[in-house]
Amino acid sequence: MNTKHVEDTLERKKLKRAARKKCAPKAKRATGVARGSMKKKVKTVSKGQRKR
């Protein structure tokens, strides 16, 4: 929603919330798609002295 023409922040907030309520609900995340802390962690390369 474009609310650039509204200067008052509270009014803008009201408009945005109303628009969010009106729009269709978002689809659920597909199974097997990890997000955030659930993602596999990348092993960090050892720091310090060089290997060779």
Beta strands, then each sheet from edge to edge (+ up, - down):
end
